[in-house]
């Protein structure tokens, strides 16, 4: 559980840096924009490796019995979250309508998994991501962050987000047991 918690702490602290503009500016000023992005990406990847490995190593300790509808809710919410993830980085109408699609997708993904899982390691993992997504969304709204108005939304990009989200959902459904040790179906 220690590796899982350390990985989550590193991920959250790293991703809170952009919500403190003077801190981010200091890093960019000291390192340069591209080296900052590279270092950010490497540390983010390392934190995710720690999270995945730590989750796999953590013991299964039941905390609550998930509701009967939890798995069904997850099967509906996770594909929506994946479409939001895809739409977050494209000029889509989805991105224009949903102020922070990546954070909303992360929140939906986390809440879906909390509804479907009731063990301690899942509560720690998905609870942390749900809390982070909510905090980051509020922070972004306070700072006035939103979609880039310079890139006009295009229906083709909406279609690409929908198709890519559906394809990734299908792949994850098929390989979920292999990748994460728990079958979806």
LINLINNOR-V502079 format. One record per residue. N is the residue number from 1. RES is the residue in one letter. PHI is phi as a letter, one per 30 degrees, with the letter a starting at -180 (NA if undefined). PSI is psi in whole degrees, -180 to 180 (NA if undefined). D_LAST is the distance of its C-alpha to the last C-alpha in Angstrom with 1 decimal. Layout:
n/res/phi/psi/d_last
N/RES/PHI/PSI/D_LAST
N/RES/PHI/PSI/D_LAST
//
This chain:
n/res/phi/psi/d_last
1/X/NA/-27/27.0
2/X/d/-43/30.3
3/X/d/-40/29.0
4/X/d/-49/26.0
5/X/d/-41/28.6
6/X/d/-43/31.1
7/X/d/-42/28.8
8/X/d/-42/27.8
9/X/d/-44/31.5
10/X/d/-45/32.5
11/X/d/-49/29.9
12/X/d/-48/31.0
13/X/d/-45/34.7
14/X/e/-45/34.5
15/X/d/-8/32.8
16/X/d/-15/35.3
17/X/e/-47/38.2
18/X/d/-20/38.1
19/X/d/-4/38.3
20/X/c/85/41.7
21/X/e/-41/43.6
22/X/d/-35/46.7
23/X/d/-46/44.6
24/X/d/-44/42.8
25/X/d/-38/46.1
26/X/d/-43/47.7
27/X/d/-45/45.1
28/X/d/-41/45.5
29/X/d/-41/49.2
30/X/d/-39/49.4
31/X/c/-29/46.9
32/X/j/154/46.9
33/X/d/-49/44.1
34/X/d/-46/42.5
35/X/d/-36/42.8
36/X/d/-48/41.3
37/X/d/-42/38.3
38/X/d/-47/37.9
39/X/d/-42/38.3
40/X/e/-47/35.9
41/X/d/-43/33.2
42/X/d/-43/33.8
43/X/d/-39/33.7
44/X/d/-44/30.5
45/X/d/-44/28.9
46/X/d/-41/30.3
47/X/d/-39/29.0
48/X/d/-37/25.4
49/X/d/-44/25.8
50/X/d/-41/27.1
51/X/d/-49/24.2
52/X/d/-47/21.5
53/X/d/-46/23.6
54/X/d/-38/24.6
55/X/d/-44/21.1
56/X/d/-32/20.3
57/X/d/-21/23.6
58/X/d/142/23.4
59/X/d/152/23.0
60/X/d/115/20.3
61/X/b/107/22.3
62/X/d/139/20.9
63/X/c/-45/22.6
64/X/b/160/21.1
65/X/d/118/18.4
66/X/d/148/16.0
67/X/d/156/16.2
68/X/e/-32/13.9
69/X/d/-5/13.5
70/X/e/-46/12.7
71/X/d/-38/9.0
72/X/d/-40/9.7
73/X/d/-42/12.7
74/X/d/-40/11.1
75/X/d/-26/9.0
76/X/d/-37/12.5
77/X/d/-36/14.7
78/X/d/-44/13.6
79/X/e/-37/14.3
80/X/d/-43/17.5
81/X/d/-40/18.3
82/X/d/-36/18.0
83/X/d/-42/20.3
84/X/d/-40/22.7
85/X/e/-46/22.7
86/X/d/-44/23.8
87/X/d/-22/26.2
88/X/d/-27/27.9
89/X/c/22/29.7
90/X/b/155/30.7
91/X/d/83/33.4
92/X/c/160/31.1
93/X/d/-28/31.8
94/X/d/-47/28.6
95/X/d/-36/30.3
96/X/d/-35/33.5
97/X/d/-36/32.0
98/X/c/113/29.8
99/X/e/-40/32.3
100/X/b/77/30.0
101/X/d/-35/26.7
102/X/d/-45/25.7
103/X/d/-39/26.3
104/X/d/-41/24.7
105/X/d/-43/21.6
106/X/d/-42/21.7
107/X/d/-46/22.2
108/X/d/-43/19.3
109/X/e/-46/17.0
110/X/d/-46/18.5
111/X/d/-38/18.5
112/X/d/-43/14.9
113/X/d/-31/14.2
114/X/d/-33/17.0
115/X/d/-28/15.5
116/X/c/-16/12.2
117/X/b/142/14.2
118/X/b/20/17.5
119/X/c/161/18.9
120/X/e/-46/22.2
121/X/d/-34/21.2
122/X/d/-40/18.5
123/X/d/-43/21.2
124/X/d/-50/23.7
125/X/d/-59/21.6
126/X/d/-31/20.1
127/X/d/-41/23.1
128/X/d/-47/25.4
129/X/d/-37/23.8
130/X/d/-46/23.8
131/X/d/-43/27.4
132/X/d/-46/28.4
133/X/d/-43/27.0
134/X/d/-46/28.9
135/X/d/-45/32.1
136/X/d/-37/32.1
137/X/d/-45/31.7
138/X/d/-44/34.6
139/X/d/-44/36.6
140/X/d/-39/36.1
141/X/d/-41/37.2
142/X/d/-38/40.2
143/X/d/-3/41.2
144/X/i/17/40.9
145/X/d/142/38.2
146/X/a/-172/36.4
147/X/d/151/35.7
148/X/d/113/38.4
149/X/d/-15/40.5
150/X/d/-25/42.1
151/X/c/108/39.2
152/X/d/136/38.8
153/X/d/147/35.3
154/X/b/138/34.6
155/X/e/-34/32.3
156/X/d/-36/31.4
157/X/d/-34/30.0
158/X/d/-45/28.0
159/X/d/-42/26.5
160/X/d/-40/26.0
161/X/d/-43/24.1
162/X/d/-46/21.9
163/X/d/-45/21.2
164/X/d/-39/20.8
165/X/d/-43/18.4
166/X/d/-41/16.2
167/X/d/-47/16.5
168/X/d/-39/15.7
169/X/d/-42/12.6
170/X/d/-44/11.5
171/X/d/-46/12.7
172/X/d/-37/11.1
173/X/d/-45/7.6
174/X/d/-42/8.6
175/X/c/8/10.6
176/X/e/-43/9.2
177/X/d/-41/9.2
178/X/d/-44/12.6
179/X/d/-39/14.0
180/X/b/1/13.2
181/X/i/9/12.3
182/X/b/117/9.1
183/X/d/146/5.6
184/X/d/-43/3.8
185/X/c/NA/0.0
//
